[in-house]
């Protein structure tokens, strides 16, 4: 082939430089990018220099690889050339590389990629760089006329290389800028999405799902601080794989421990307890504990304190390659974690408010139930005075008393203390009252009644729910009192002369043991007491005798007995009110710890 004339060469140079100038203006104006114009750059270089073929290869620093961006007459455009990090300085030091005689420092590298160079049909490489940043290479084949590269060719190629490098750098800057704007948009949009839900568990699941997309990762986990156990516990785990490690789902890390923990677990605990602590592991040694190649963890803050830790693992790059997490990633994740913390805290506070409203509604309903169970006034028994008083510790208590008229001059007197508070206690009390009134009409003996009531409460209540119970049948004509005590405080009988007796016989409290166990225990016993004029019976719950003052002293049975003996000549109402006032005076500024219930029966 005949060598081009000087005029032809000058014409090609003028055309190439003018086109280069137009491309530069297009890219810098923001109306184009190197991805679109790279083939034009290559065509311009090849046409100006009359080269048979070539390629522009871009360097990917996260992967340390060169890939073809555009090519002409290259057999395999999918080539991926790995560049060892220690070879990059060789490209920065040599603006022109003749592949038939490469610099000594790069010879091992080019020998290693010999077959790939053949696929490129490469004769010359011109590294692309901006200052100390390696951007890629221009790879050229043979000249059409077969001549060797001359000085003016190298000078012109240096101009092309510099201009191409500027175009690549500016295009990458624009891409990064757009990517950052997109990430900020995603951050804002994601924050809006996770704040929509007011269910704590749903928010936590949303957080880990969104953060995977935000950082282009394969997995994420959210751990919360449990203030009761002082442990960091996994609450939500997301993985793009079909399964996740069961051990990770149950991961729990002590925040304060002398245990010999894996360094990665210790570091996660530090993230949860130290201000401004971010953890980045770009090595498999530490990340392998979680079955990953790398991970990043940041504290997740509420308004006033750290709530937990957000963990993201395996950032994905081109062709599925795992990329290192960067400082930019940690900044983005920290911002997202703060928003996630506020969203979780809002959901938690909302759920707390709902629960408080639910409990308030339950308490109000329980109060209504209880008001129907506790009599406003006791029925008047011929020849007797009866008076009761009930003061719950809160809105709803677990005490119960009643006076039940029966037939043939018989009267039932009951007092009970149901375990627990609120709706469950009110329902258990209602069950006891209904069962008692039903059994009282059957005229069964008291041990049989106690057995039946135990079976009823055991079937009705949750495990551990029970009632202490005292019941007496009074024959108002014979003045005989037959009673049974199922684990309740022993009522005291104050005789008119001032002596005191206790009504103790009975059995175990009701509801805590099933029938088969009760059958193997000592049977319930009843006892009979003869009452005379002036005798008094004091029925009470432990809220009376176990009232404490600020010195942690108990009011106790001795004080109750002394007061009852001293007031034995007063009316039932007066005795009841006086005991109540004395208990409150004894309590003083101390807090009332339990319901306070009294019932007084006096024989006229």
Secondary structure, 3 states (H helix, E strand, C coil): CCCCCHHHHHHHHHHHHHHHHHHHHHHHCCCCCHHHHHHHHHHHHHHHHCECCEEEEEEECCCCEEEEEEEECCCCCCCEEECCHHHHHHHHHCCCEECCCCCHHHHHHHHHCHHHHHHHCCCEEEEEEECCEEEEEEEECCECCCCCCCHHHHHHHHHHHHHHHHHHHHHHHHHHHHHHHHHHHHHHHHHHHHCCCCCHHHHHHHHHHHHHHHCCEEEEEEEEEECCCCEEEEEEEEECCCCCCHHHHCCEEECCCCCCCCHHHHHHHHHHHCCCCEEEECCHHHHHHHCCCCEEEEEEECCCCEEEEEEEEEEECHHHCEECCCHHHHHHHHHHHHHHHHHHHHHHHHHHHHHHHHHHHHHHHHHHHHHHHCCCCCCCCCCEEEEEEEECCCCCCCEEEEEEECCCCEEEEEEEEECCCHHHHHHHHHHHHHHHHHHHCCCCCHHHHHHHHHHHHHHHCCCCCCEEEEEEEEECCCCEEEEEEEECCCEEEECCCCCEEEECCEECCECCCCHHHHHCCCCCCCEEEECCCCCEEEEECHHHHCCECCCCCECHHHHHHHHHHHCCCCCHHHHHHHHHHHHHHHHCCCCCCCCEEEEEEEEC
